[in-house]
Amino acid sequence: MDAAELGATLRARRKALHLTQSETADLADISTRVLSDLENGRETVRLDILTAVATALGMNLNLTVTLA
């Protein structure tokens, strides 16, 4: 999943929960700008921010690491 797909998934979940960006950012303890950038694929995804947003949206992270 690339940054744009991740952002679209987070946006869709937020909208399904009828939350604004401001409400979601408050729940995740991040700025609205960071959430907007994340939803639009412009933010470099930091694990702590992604975890906070996922938790705020009631989502789980399933990370798979592939070593070459």
GIDARA-V855449 format. One line per field, one symbol per residue. burial: # if it has 16 or more other ideal C-beta (glycine too) atoms within 10 Angstrom, else .. A space follows every 50 residues. Layout:
burial->???
//
This chain:
burial->.....##..##.##....#.#..##.##.#...##.###...#.....## .###.##...........
//
